[in-house]
Amino acid sequence: MSKVSFMNISRIFIILLLSAQPPDLHAQAAPGWVNNLERTFPSREWVAVTVQGASQAQAETAAMDALARAFRTDVASLTRSSQQFSQIVNGASGNRNITFDESKNFSQEVNVSANVQGLIGVQIDVYRDGNRTVYVNARMNRRECAARYTGMIRENAAIVDALLAAAVTRHGTFEAYARLSFAHALAQVTDNFQNILEVLDSSAVNRRPGYGGANAIKVKMLECAALITIGVIVETEQAADRTLLTRAAGSFFRDRGFRINEQASPAAGSGGDYVLRVNARFEVLSQNVISCRYYLDAALEDRNGLSIFSFTENDRKAHPNNQSEARRLAVQAAETSIKEEKFAHEFDSWLNSFLD
């Protein structure tokens, strides 16, 4: 046989071998949910979506957006709700009167991926076809997930009911307000769970918690707060600073529904049910850079002049070359602390201590 004939035969043999190779396995192995979602995951049993994208990350994000919309919400709202609930559960850790048996592993139950955080029991499958298109299926089994949400809602509702009952006995006090505030926060996330449950199981609309929703509790909380008057007395060197910090403290309490007396007399018991006394000092320092250190001390007193909550903080704010600007930054930091940072956080933690 000639060399040319042998080469031709070899070439034909190689072509036959190549043609005998199986086609792209991805193209043949497409799961049923890619082409017929309803047949694979019937809507009577599943809440399911299938989306496609150029990359897995893109497709997964789109799938969770679509799944969230099935629950009449969005991923950002679901994430905020789950984070809020985790904070509530963690904040109650060690409290002998409030236990979350159903929810103690909530943070672990929720998928840690930022794309699916906020929904419990999500299952995800990924398929990549021969054209490199990525398909993602995200789904929740109605029966299984409904049972898990039902358990959490039932437990939360029982805690809310207990807090409401306890608040009635101390109406018009910080103790009552603390219980109503915690109940309101818990009811907000529980209402979100209820909305999810009603998509999983439409009959759940007839099994809503008896407390009437978070808005009903907020009304009770504000009614309680309106019975409490807090006097605010600020001592500091400059009148402008005194006005600013007095307004900051007044704003902090007013935003929570309390009545405020910003013209309280220094005499004990004359400013309201409670009096917040604040002492603020500012010290300009000139070293390598110009800075101003602020010292903030506060105490909340009852009608008898007894301190029931105290707070202290000091910090420094710097400016490259301007004393007035350094001082302004320090005053601003003290104002922010009162309204939304360290003072605010410690006061809210003090309120939660009434839950024990």
Secondary structure, DSSP 8 states (H G I E B T S, - for coil): --HHHHHHHHHHHHHHHHHHS---HHHH---HHHH-HHHHS-TTTEEEEEEEESSHHHHHHHHHHHHHHHTTS-HHHHHHHHHHHHHHHHHTTT-TT---TTTTTHHHHB-SSTTTTT-BT-EEEEEE-TT--EEEEEEEEHHHHHHHHHHHHHHHHHHHHHHHHHHHTTTTSHHHHHHHHHHHHHHHHHHHHHHHHHHH-GGGGGS--TT--HHHHHHHHHHHHTT-EEEEEEE-SSHHHHHHHHHHHHHHHHTTT-EEETT--SSTTSSSSEEEEEEEEEEEEESSSEEEEEEEEEEEE-TTS-EEEEEEEEEEEEESS-HHHHHHHHHHHHHHHHHHSHHHHHHHHHHHGGG-
